[in-house]
Each structure stands twice: as structure tokens, then as C-alpha cells.
Amino acid sequence: MTEKTLQDILFKELKKLAPECDPPRVAPNENIRDALDIDSYSFLQLLVAINEQTGIDIPEADYAKVSTIGGMLSYLYARLS
């Protein structure tokens, strides 16, 4: 799986949670929940959807590492390598 594929998965899932958002316009270091105005439950739904599509489990201890788009993509790609 490539970085581009991971990004496509992430952006597709973000659009499901916040249809009005434009994920490429969210700054890579901006907090996803703040940028898209989603609650913690929606964020957990995002992590579950990512896990279902990539097979990568994100433990609660790592939630801070995946709180931004850049952090999420780096985290996911590192676990695929």
C-alpha cells in the first residue's frame, strides 16, 4: 500500500464523517477534530474505519500521534513498512 493509497482512504473516511469538509485543504498539522468539528465518538469511528481498510490497529496510547492528517499518514505508513 502506498502513501497515496493511505491518503485516499483517510480522505474518503473524513468525507463520510464530515461531508462538507475538503480534506486536502486541512493543514497537515491541524487537529482533525478541531478542523472538521467532529466529536471523540466520530474520531473513534474514523480509526475503526481506517483499521478495517488497512488492518492497522491504533491503540488508545497512540491517539495523540494520529490527531492530525500528517501524523495519521506518517503513523499508518510506518506501520505498513
Secondary structure as the mmCIF struct_conf table of DSSP 4:
data_model
#
loop_
_struct_conf.conf_type_id
_struct_conf.id
_struct_conf.beg_label_comp_id
_struct_conf.beg_label_asym_id
_struct_conf.beg_label_seq_id
_struct_conf.end_label_comp_id
_struct_conf.end_label_asym_id
_struct_conf.end_label_seq_id
HELX_RH_AL_P HELX_RH_AL_P1 GLU A 3 LEU A 17
TURN_TY1_P TURN_TY1_P1 PRO A 19 GLU A 20
HELX_RH_3T_P HELX_RH_3T_P1 PRO A 23 ARG A 25
BEND BEND1 VAL A 26 VAL A 26
TURN_TY1_P TURN_TY1_P2 PRO A 28 ASN A 29
BEND BEND2 GLU A 30 GLU A 30
STRN STRN1 ASN A 31 ASN A 31
HELX_RH_AL_P HELX_RH_AL_P2 ILE A 32 LEU A 36
TURN_TY1_P TURN_TY1_P3 ASP A 37 ASP A 37
HELX_RH_AL_P HELX_RH_AL_P3 SER A 40 THR A 54
HELX_RH_3T_P HELX_RH_3T_P2 GLU A 60 VAL A 66
BEND BEND3 SER A 67 SER A 67
STRN STRN2 THR A 68 THR A 68
HELX_RH_AL_P HELX_RH_AL_P4 ILE A 69 LEU A 80
#
